[in-house]
């Protein structure tokens, strides 16, 4: 099958969840299908010099389309009164649309796979069968951000959530098939046929993320895109509310915040107890050098890849109820808490008890290997595309 794939970002390097997901899906699908990749690139964003070289290994063709800052600005202004949510308007460039349409007409694919509602506008009128991967319920993510926002931003997030919810519903009927990352996200798509959306979970590259022997430098590690609002909130919650409780018993506890593009708010968390590393060429070193991976998420949607990766590397994990609703790990495989006190208590127990920490790590590793696999999850997607 000729498969035309459109993404809102170039899926390499793999420092963000959407990139990671589609990269591994395309790699698996390319074993039996011909992939034609078209990726948008936001104005002022930098293209990794190795991206095309890496992606062309499993794609027939790779096309990158740089969006115009002027046309994106115009799209954002228009979104103040049209149906487009901000997340979609930010990636909508009318001239880029024409380029995508021309590519589709030239390639004549058998099927179009659209990752995220951000790029739905580019293929809505295409005649070919189409599948959209919602991935996350963006509308619910905006609602959760509202809960932590100031008064002005509460209104803005609710406005975006309402528009996103309506848009997720409206475009449903324009696509033949639909995918999403978790059952939890599926129930937040406001459409009468949402139960037909295929749940396509993420996986883990177990040849890459596996147990490593390394000197332990940190007690806790938090990994993620450090410019992403839910991660900023979680890291701040960790350092300002959870960490002080742990320090009452373990004053010398060390925390590592590792991930791409740390904001000023994240950089300001650095102290004698907290190290902000920023981007690491090999993120495995962050997991390997720490006793415990913590993901105290309080907002956001989707699946936390940081937990999948840490558990694959046989690290004990502590997380929130919100994050585990998507992960669905049993309590014997992961420590779950809601408040700063509950999460700190789990961390203290694991720091003080190496045997318990090791047992949790092994159970978590077993759960992940039994549950999350790129070949199995992409097989679900492939079956959906071929129906």
N, C-alpha and C positions, 0 to 999 in steps of 0.2 A: 504494500500500500504506500502511495505517496502521501506523506503527512506534512502539512504546512503548520508550523508552530510559531505563534507570536507571543512574545514576552515583553513586559514593561521595562526590563533591565537586561543587560548582557549577563547571562548566567555563568560568569566566571570573573574573578575568583569567588569561592564559595563562602563569603563572609556574612551572607544574609539568607534567611530561611527560604524565601521564594526562589532564589538562585539555586540553593542546594537541592530543593525539591525537583525543579524542572531539569537540572543537570543530570541527576541520576535517572530520572524517568526517560530522558532522551537517550541516555547511554544504553539503557535496557531495551527500549523500543527499536533502536537502530540495529539490533541483532537480527530483526526480521522485517523491518520496514525502512523505507527511504525517507530521511528526515530533511526538511527544508526549513531552516531556522531564520526567523526575522525578529531581531531584538531592537527595541527602542533605546535611545540614550538621552537622558535629560540634558538640557543645556548646562554647560560648565562642569559636568561630571567627566571624570577621566576614564579613558578606556585602558584596561590592562593590556600591555603590549603582547602578552602571550595568549590572550583570549581567543582570537580567531584560530590560532595554531592548535590550541587544545580542542576547540569545538568542532573544527573541520574533520577531526579524526573519526567522528561518528555522525557527521551530517554531510549530505550531498552538497548542499550549499549553505553558506552563512552570510546573512545580510544584517548590517548594523545601520540604523537610521538615526542620525543626530537631530534632535528636535530644536526648533527655533525658539529662542527666548522671547522674541516679540510675539510670535503666534501663541505660545503657551500663556503669556501674560494676557493676551486677548481672550483666550479660552477661559482663564480664571475669572476675568471680569464678567464675561457672559454667564458664567455659572451662578452669578448672584441672582439671576432671574430665570435661567433655564433649568432643565431637569437634571443636568449633570452634577453629581457630587464633586466636591473638591478633589478627591482621590482620582477621579476619572478625568476631570478637566485639566489637572496637572500634566497628564500624559497625552492630551488630545491636541494634535497639530494637523490642520486641514491639508497642508501640503504633504505631510508625511502619510496621511490617509491615502492620497492619490498614489504615492509610491507603493504602498502596501497593496492597493487594489491592482496596480499594474503587475506586481510580482505574482499575485494569485492568478491573474489571467494568463501570465506567461508560463508559470509552473503547472497549472491545471491539476491541483492536488485532488486526491480522492477524499480527503477529510482535512478539516481545519481544527487545530487544538489551540484554544485561547487560554492563556494563564492569567487569571485575575480579571475582575471587572474593570480594572484600569484601562485595559486595551480592547474592551468589547466593541467600542465604537468603530474600530478599524475593520471589523469583519461582519457587522450586523447584516449588511445587505448581500453578502457573498452567497452564491447559489449552492455551494457545496455543503454537505452535511457538516455540522459544527458541534464541537464539545467545548464547554467552558469549565475551567477549574476555578471555582470560587476560592479554593484553598481555605481561607478563613471567612467567618461572617464579619466583614468589616463594620457593618452597622452596629453590631453588638460591641465591637471593640471601641467604637466611638462613644457609645453609651457608658462604658466602663471608665473611659478617660474622663468623662464629664464628672464622675463621682469624686475625683481627686483634684478637679480644676478650681480656679478662682471664679468669682461670680461672672465676670465677662466671658471667660473661656467656657464656663458651663453652658452658656447660651450658644456659643459657637459650635461646641462639640455636639450639642443636641440637634442643632440645625443640620450639621453634617450627617449625624446618625439618621435623622428622618429622611434626608435626601438619599442617602446610601441604601436605606431599607426599601424605599420606593423603587430605586434603580435596580437593586438585586431582584426584586419581584418582576419589574417590567421586562428586563432582558431575558428572563427565564424562558419565555415562549419563543424567543428568537433563536435559541439553541436547541439542537436535537437531543443532546446528552449533557449531563451535568455531573461534576465531581466536587468533593470537598474533603478536608483532611481528617475530620473527626465527626462522630455522631453528635457530639455536643454542639459543634458549629452548625451541623445540618438543621437542628431544630430551631435555629435562629434566623433561617431564611424564610421570609414571610411570603410563602406561596402555597396554595392548596396541594400541590404535588411535590412538596419538599421531600417527602419520604422516598421519592424515586431517585433522589440525588445519591450517586454512588459514593460511599465512604472509601477513599483511597488514602491510607495512612502513609507516613514517611517510613524510611528504613534507616539503616546504619551501614556504613562501609566497614565491615568487621575485619577486613584485611588491614585497614588503616587504623581504626580505633580499637585497640586491643590493650590488655594490661601491659604496663611498662614498669621497669625498675628504675627509679630515679630518686635522688635525695629529696626529702620532704622539707620544703621551705615555708609552706603556709598551712594553716589549719583549715581555712575555708577558701573556696574559689567561686566566683560568680563570673560566668562567661556569657557574652552576647554582643549584639550590635549596640554600642554604648551611646548612640545618638537616637535610639528608638525609645519613645516615651514610656512604654511599659517596663523596659529594662532600666531606664533612668530612675523610675519610681522604685523598682525592686532593689536596685543597688543603694539608693538613698535610704530606704527602709532598713536594709541590712546594716548599713554603717551607722545610722543615727539612732535606731531603735533596738535592733537585735543585738548588735555588737556590744553596747554598753552593759547589757544584762550578762552576756558571756564573760565580759571582763571583770565582773564582780567575783567570779570564781577563777578565771584564767586571765590575769592582767596582761600577760605577754602574748595573747592570741594574735595571730597574723592573718590578714585577709588579702586576697588577690582579686582585683577587678580586671578582667582581660577581655579585649574585644576591640573592634574597629571604631574609629571616630569618637573617642570619648569627648563629651561636651564639657563646657566650662564647669557646669554643675557637678559632673563626675570627677573632673580633675581636682575640684575643691574638696573632694572627699579624702584625698591622699593625706596620710599622716604617718606617725611612727607605726601605727597598727595596720594601715591600709596602703597597699601598693596598687597604683593604676598603671598597668603596663601598656595599654593601647593595643594596636594591632600586633599580633605575633605571627611570624611566618609559619610556625607549626603550633597550632592551638593545643595539640596533645601535651605539650610541655606544661601548659597551665594546669591541666587535669593531673598529670603525673606528679607534679611537685606539690600537690595538695592532699590533705587527708580526706576532706569532705567537699562535695559539690553542693552548693545551696542555690535554690531558685525560688525566692520568696515572692512570687508573682501575685500582684493584687489587681491587675487589669490586663487587657489584651485578650486575644483569642488564639485558636490554633494549638499546635503541638510544640512543646519546648524541646528543640533539637539538642540543647545543652544537656538535658537529662538523659536523652538517648545515648549521646556520645560518652558522657561520664559513666553511665552504667555499663556501657560496652567496654570501657577501660577499667571496669571493676572498682569503681569508686562509690563509697556510700553516699547517698543523696538525701537531702532534706528539701521539701518543697511545700507549697501551699495547696489547700484544697482546690482552689481554682485551677491550678496547673495540672493537678492529678485527675481532675474530672475528664480531661482530654487524654491523659496518659493511661489512666485506668490501671495503675500498678497496685498490687495488693499491699497491705500495710506491713507485711513481713519483708517486702522488697524495697520499701522506701519509707522514710519518716515524714509524716504529714502534720502540719500545724496551720493555724489560722492567725493567731495573735503573735506579737513579738515575743511574749513570754513562752508560748508553746514552741515556737521555732527555736528560740534560744535554748530551751530545755533539751530539745533533741540534739542540738549541736554539742552541748555540754556533756550529755550522755555518751555521744560517739567519740568525743575527744578523750574522755576519761576512761573509756572502755575499748581498747583495741580489738578485743575478741568480738564484741558486738559489732563494731565497725566492719570488721572483716566478714562477719556472717552476713550483714546487710548487703555488703558489696557483692558477695557471691550470689545471693538470692536475686539481687537486682540485675546482675549480669545474666543469670539464667532466664529471668522474666523477659528481658529485652530480646535476647536471642530467639526465644520462642514466639515472640509477638511481632517484632518489627524487622522486616526484611524487604530490601528494595526489589528483588526479583518477584516476590509474592505480591507486593502492593502494586507494582507496575503491571503484573498479569491481570489484576482487577481492572486497571485502566485500559489495557489492551482489549480485554473482553468487551468493555463498554464501547470503545471506538469501533469495534468490528460488528457490533449488533446490528 
